[in-house]
Amino acid sequence: ARHGRCGMSAAKKKVAGPVTWQMTGDAVRYVRAAAIAASKDDARPILHHVHVLAVKGTVYVEATDSHRLHRITWADDYTPDMDEMVPAAWFTRNAPRKMALGERLDLTFDERLTMEYDGDGYSTSRCAMTVPFPNTTSLFEQYDAKPTVMDDDGIIGINPTYITDAWKACKLIEPNTWAPNVGVRKIDVLSPMVFEMRGFASFKAIVMPMRLTWSDDKAATA
């Protein structure tokens, strides 16, 4: 199957007609923050995208490269219900970095995905991805339900780039805050690390462990 080309996806979603998302400057930053975690692996084109899910006034945007997952959640009664995909690199390249108060960036989801910016009359479009994004809700529920426990005998191995990227995402979400209120949770040394930031928009990043280094006592008895 060929993914990411108009009319050529393996599991095409039901088309309910065009949907236009009138994005505020905040929403643009949130999508940028999620896009940091999108994959660049040519073998996984679905993961090149930011998943946008809006249900009854709650908006979720998320992206993953299978090693880390960024999700931002916020309330917006003006965003229409939708379940769509936004190409991360395309959006990051074309969306304005700064928007004046009251300006909007319109994303229209149809057979083609169209971006229009009323600040300078800019418009661009590309083929829409029609393959559904992986369901990540159960993953968040799984780690939210577990108590936070840190095993002092184990050191979790985390790619430092993922930590830096999570911090960059926080600064995109709260650009006027010198030090966003960020918490880090670990379930145990074998499970992912969960970064959380709470504010007007809630941010969570799940980062998978890369490798495990045991203390000298455990290594001697292993």
Summary of the structure (lengths in Angstrom):
residues: 222
radius of gyration: 18.9
end to end distance: 46.0
largest distance: 66.9
contacts: 646
relative contact order: 0.18
helix: 23%
strand: 33%
